[in-house]
């Protein structure tokens, strides 16, 4: 083995990455991380290995198997993923020897993500237009209200474009992932109550269709996305009334479980993201109200009135909310 220890990717491994964490003339310690997917690309399991290599003078490196530790899991704890990402980020920083590295706090990083590559040229042109001292002084005199109006106008234009995309999704036959991706990107459709989105893996929920949201008051809720073709109600012919279908009853049961999971992970959310968990709510986006009879819509309203901390929202209602929010801004 050469001095440069390199572990190559094997068949079926999505990626393998390794970090040198200790080195002397006679010893190297490598931290090795493997992400192993199923055939469909979903996570099968991960492994984290701490491997010690040793050598004597004039000899090649040899792995000391006795010092090898393997941590393997198909449902890795969020803290493990966080550790791996932190080490990888640190390694990437050291590799950028010819570049300037700027450390940003999470809010600043979110701002840069929102700018996006498509807007970089536009922002560059704006900055270049204020190259003179007089122009820069004029820019600094722009009051907060005028600046806010500019940002509101930009946000409104982006929301209108997003609404157009949602209308297309509702008309076309698309897979559920497209609906879910749209909602994850456009949490404004729930109103102004949610300002940030977080991964549910940190509390042990490994569903790609669920995410945690932070409300304006700093507390956390959870949004659960289900299929748009769900059958929501069954009819009791003997009593001429509607009741939740078996599928919807299971979804409600899962939402109740999620509330408990969030409360059980209160300390993790507080420590990692400074989020408060207090009587969390779950919003379940499911089914289409356009397919519901009038009495079924009444049944849905009554169901939401009786559920505690859980709200059932149809995809059509998401579209209606988006249109209403857009129309309110149009009138301002």
Secondary structure, DSSP 4 states (H G I P E B T S, - for coil): --SS---PPPTTEEEEEEEEEEE-SSEEEEEEEEEEE-TTSSEEEEEEEEEEEE--TTS--EEEEEEEEEEEESS--HHHHHHHHHHHHHHHHHH-TTS------HHHHHHHHHHTGGGHHHHHHHHHTT-SHHHHHHHHT--HHHHHHHHHHHHHHHHHHHHHHHHHHHHS---HHHHHHHHHH-GGGG-TTEEEEEEGGGGT---TTEEEEEETTSBEEEEEE--TT---EEEETTTTEEEE-HHHHHHHHHHHHHHHHHHHTHHHHHHHH--B-SS--EEEE-S-GGGS-HHHHHHHHHHHHH-SSEEEE-HHHHHHHHHHHHHHHHH-
